[in-house]
């Protein structure tokens, strides 16, 4: 289930191929989760410290 204001599967299918793939170093956080967190931040104008838990730290 997609939350309000989050990327729907169709939009994600367009964006995902343009994102970098994890190379060397530690494993990256899920790109979709990060983009949804950024969209939440832009939509609400709230500070990062108020980010909902579903987006991770």
C-alpha positions as CSV (number, residue, x, y, z in Angstrom):
1,X,0.0,0.0,0.0
2,X,1.3,3.4,-1.0
3,X,0.9,6.3,1.5
4,X,-0.4,9.7,0.6
5,X,2.1,11.6,-1.4
6,X,4.5,8.6,-1.9
7,X,5.7,7.3,-5.3
8,X,3.2,4.9,-6.9
9,X,4.6,1.8,-8.6
10,X,4.1,3.3,-12.1
11,X,6.2,6.4,-11.2
12,X,8.8,4.2,-9.4
13,X,9.2,2.1,-12.6
14,X,10.1,5.2,-14.5
15,X,12.6,6.6,-11.9
16,X,14.3,3.5,-10.7
17,X,16.5,2.8,-13.8
18,X,18.0,6.3,-13.5
19,X,19.3,5.7,-10.0
20,X,22.8,4.5,-9.3
21,X,23.5,0.9,-8.3
22,X,25.4,0.2,-5.1
23,X,29.1,-0.2,-5.9
24,X,31.9,-0.4,-3.3
25,X,31.5,0.5,0.3
26,X,28.5,-0.1,2.6
27,X,25.1,-1.0,1.3
28,X,22.8,1.9,0.5
29,X,19.4,2.5,2.0
30,X,16.5,1.6,-0.2
31,X,16.2,4.4,-2.8
32,X,12.4,4.4,-2.8
33,X,12.3,4.8,1.0
34,X,14.7,7.8,0.7
35,X,12.8,9.5,-2.1
36,X,9.5,9.0,-0.3
37,X,11.1,10.6,2.8
38,X,12.3,13.6,0.8
39,X,8.8,14.0,-0.8
40,X,7.3,13.9,2.7
41,X,9.7,16.6,3.9
42,X,8.9,18.8,0.9
43,X,5.2,18.3,1.2
44,X,5.0,18.9,5.0
45,X,7.7,21.4,5.5
46,X,8.5,19.7,8.8
47,X,12.0,19.3,10.2
48,X,13.9,16.1,9.5
49,X,13.8,15.1,13.1
50,X,10.0,14.8,12.8
51,X,10.3,12.2,9.9
52,X,7.9,9.3,10.5
53,X,9.5,6.0,11.5
54,X,8.4,4.3,8.3
55,X,11.2,6.2,6.4
56,X,14.0,5.0,8.7
57,X,16.6,7.1,10.5
